[in-house]
């Protein structure tokens, strides 16, 4: 018989323009509970394909009408095959991975207070001025469907099949944010895992 416990996993995303200090997004995210349960089980069983490896960015989660009305799609959080609606970029955030080219600004930390029944996994990802390659020079475009005008992101697990092939663990959709050469954007993505 299984012990009677309750687990709660919730997430929160803050996206900041580092030059101006302006907070661009500050909201809760959605969890793919099936994929997260697989990743947690693999992790505590010391199996591969479990830890957070990448942060994926896309532009398919929201659309803007001609009069400026934003329509948001629901987060993709059902099923093991769920993905972003239209992923256009990803970055390795696992600071212990040789694929992480800048672990000083892209890393994962764990925060726990002794006696608390929760632990936070904090994923920090910084999109530098020159990335992604091919972005526009300034953040003044009216084209909200461009490749690097992001309106969705998620965390993906490591996969032995190669980069950007792991399970989608989380998904959040927000108002479009243009990434351009004049903008340095930092995402702080907190996942709280609680057992009571």
Secondary structure per residue as TSV (DSSP state, phi and psi in degrees):
chain	resnum	aa	ss	phi	psi
A	1	X	-	360.0	141.0
A	2	X	-	-81.7	146.4
A	3	X	-	-68.2	149.7
A	4	X	-	-90.0	96.0
A	5	X	-	-133.1	160.2
A	6	X	-	-121.3	132.0
A	7	X	E	-110.9	142.9
A	8	X	E	-133.5	128.6
A	9	X	E	-123.5	125.5
A	10	X	E	-140.5	158.1
A	11	X	E	-136.2	161.1
A	12	X	E	-147.5	139.1
A	13	X	E	-122.2	133.2
A	14	X	E	-125.8	124.1
A	15	X	E	-115.2	127.0
A	16	X	E	-126.4	139.2
A	17	X	E	-81.9	110.8
A	18	X	T	-67.7	-29.0
A	19	X	T	-69.6	-47.4
A	20	X	T	-90.6	-20.5
A	21	X	-	81.0	1.0
A	22	X	-	-71.7	132.0
A	23	X	E	-82.2	119.7
A	24	X	E	-91.8	-33.0
A	25	X	E	-142.5	138.7
A	26	X	E	-150.4	92.0
A	27	X	E	-156.1	162.7
A	28	X	E	-74.1	154.9
A	29	X	E	-115.7	176.5
A	30	X	E	-107.2	148.1
A	31	X	E	-109.6	138.2
A	32	X	-	-88.2	96.5
A	33	X	H	-65.7	-32.6
A	34	X	H	-64.5	-51.5
A	35	X	H	-64.5	-38.2
A	36	X	H	-65.4	-39.5
A	37	X	H	-65.9	-37.4
A	38	X	H	-62.7	-46.8
A	39	X	H	-63.2	-42.4
A	40	X	H	-64.1	-43.3
A	41	X	H	-63.5	-44.8
A	42	X	H	-62.0	-39.6
A	43	X	H	-64.5	-48.5
A	44	X	H	-75.6	-14.4
A	45	X	T	-93.9	7.2
A	46	X	T	56.5	47.6
A	47	X	-	-112.0	154.5
A	48	X	S	-73.8	-179.3
A	49	X	S	60.2	46.5
A	50	X	-	-133.6	-37.7
A	51	X	S	-81.4	161.4
A	52	X	E	-70.2	127.6
A	53	X	E	-116.2	-42.6
A	54	X	E	-136.3	158.3
A	55	X	E	-112.3	126.3
A	56	X	E	-106.1	141.0
A	57	X	E	-120.4	144.8
A	58	X	E	-150.0	174.2
A	59	X	S	-127.8	21.7
A	60	X	-	-108.3	7.8
A	61	X	S	-87.1	-14.7
A	62	X	E	-147.3	154.0
A	63	X	E	-131.4	152.0
A	64	X	E	-119.4	126.9
A	65	X	-	-76.4	173.2
A	66	X	T	-61.9	-26.4
A	67	X	T	-97.2	6.8
A	68	X	-	94.2	6.2
A	69	X	-	-76.0	128.9
A	70	X	E	-98.4	128.9
A	71	X	E	-112.4	125.9
A	72	X	E	-104.0	134.7
A	73	X	-	-82.0	157.2
A	74	X	-	-72.2	147.9
A	75	X	-	-60.7	144.6
A	76	X	-	-84.3	96.4
A	77	X	-	-131.7	19.1
A	78	X	S	-120.9	125.6
A	79	X	S	94.0	151.7
A	80	X	T	-72.1	-18.6
A	81	X	T	-94.1	6.8
A	82	X	-	-64.1	145.4
A	83	X	-	-141.9	174.0
A	84	X	-	-62.4	158.5
A	85	X	S	-65.1	-42.4
A	86	X	S	-151.9	84.2
A	87	X	E	-69.3	131.2
A	88	X	E	-121.5	-9.7
A	89	X	E	-162.9	150.3
A	90	X	E	-145.4	158.3
A	91	X	E	-141.4	136.8
A	92	X	E	-73.5	126.9
A	93	X	-	-113.6	-7.7
A	94	X	-	-71.4	108.3
A	95	X	T	-72.1	-5.6
A	96	X	T	-99.5	1.1
A	97	X	S	-90.0	138.4
A	98	X	T	-67.5	-12.7
A	99	X	T	-81.6	-12.0
A	100	X	-	-80.5	111.6
A	101	X	S	-81.3	-14.4
A	102	X	-	-149.3	74.3
A	103	X	T	-68.3	-8.2
A	104	X	T	-69.1	-33.8
A	105	X	T	-113.3	-4.3
A	106	X	S	-134.1	105.2
A	107	X	E	-159.3	168.2
A	108	X	E	-123.9	133.1
A	109	X	E	-125.1	160.6
A	110	X	E	-121.3	132.1
A	111	X	E	-121.9	126.1
A	112	X	E	-142.8	138.0
A	113	X	-	-104.0	128.6
A	114	X	T	-56.3	130.5
A	115	X	T	94.6	-17.1
A	116	X	-	-78.5	154.3
A	117	X	S	-99.0	17.9
A	118	X	E	-137.1	157.0
A	119	X	E	-137.1	138.4
A	120	X	E	-101.3	134.8
A	121	X	E	-104.4	119.0
A	122	X	E	-113.7	116.5
A	123	X	E	-106.6	121.9
A	124	X	E	-112.8	128.9
A	125	X	E	-133.3	127.4
A	126	X	E	-117.5	123.2
A	127	X	E	-94.0	109.6
A	128	X	-	-72.6	172.7
A	129	X	T	-56.2	-41.8
A	130	X	T	-88.4	7.4
A	131	X	-	-129.0	149.1
A	132	X	S	-71.8	157.4
A	133	X	T	-64.4	139.2
A	134	X	T	93.4	3.3
A	135	X	-	-74.3	164.0
A	136	X	-	-72.4	160.9
A	137	X	S	-73.2	-38.2
A	138	X	S	-129.5	156.1
A	139	X	S	-90.4	42.4
A	140	X	-	-117.7	16.9
A	141	X	-	-73.7	146.0
A	142	X	S	-94.0	-1.4
A	143	X	-	-84.3	99.7
A	144	X	T	-86.8	4.8
A	145	X	T	-111.4	11.2
A	146	X	S	-64.9	160.7
A	147	X	T	-56.1	-35.7
A	148	X	T	-112.8	27.7
A	149	X	E	-98.9	95.8
A	150	X	E	-81.7	141.7
A	151	X	E	-138.9	11.5
A	152	X	E	-154.6	150.0
A	153	X	E	-156.2	162.8
A	154	X	E	-158.6	164.2
A	155	X	E	-100.5	137.8
A	156	X	E	-119.7	147.5
A	157	X	E	-81.2	158.0
A	158	X	-	-62.1	146.8
A	159	X	-	-136.5	134.8
A	160	X	T	-69.8	-9.0
A	161	X	T	-76.4	-12.9
A	162	X	-	127.4	172.6
A	163	X	T	-58.3	144.6
A	164	X	T	61.5	32.4
A	165	X	-	-124.4	3.4
A	166	X	S	-78.9	173.6
A	167	X	-	-63.6	138.0
A	168	X	B	-79.2	116.2
A	169	X	-	-91.5	-34.0
A	170	X	E	-140.6	162.9
A	171	X	E	-154.5	132.4
A	172	X	E	-135.1	141.1
A	173	X	E	-122.0	139.2
A	174	X	E	-150.9	173.9
A	175	X	E	-61.9	143.9
A	176	X	E	-56.6	137.5
A	177	X	E	-125.9	120.5
A	178	X	E	-84.3	124.8
A	179	X	-	-95.4	123.1
A	180	X	-	-137.5	171.3
A	181	X	T	-60.5	-26.0
A	182	X	T	-90.6	8.0
A	183	X	-	-124.6	130.8
A	184	X	-	-109.5	117.3
A	185	X	E	-114.3	134.7
A	186	X	E	-119.1	133.1
A	187	X	E	-110.8	126.7
A	188	X	E	-116.0	113.1
A	189	X	E	-115.1	110.4
A	190	X	E	-105.1	127.7
A	191	X	E	-113.9	120.1
A	192	X	E	-101.3	124.5
A	193	X	E	-111.5	120.7
A	194	X	E	-127.4	137.9
A	195	X	E	-124.9	126.3
A	196	X	-	-131.7	360.0
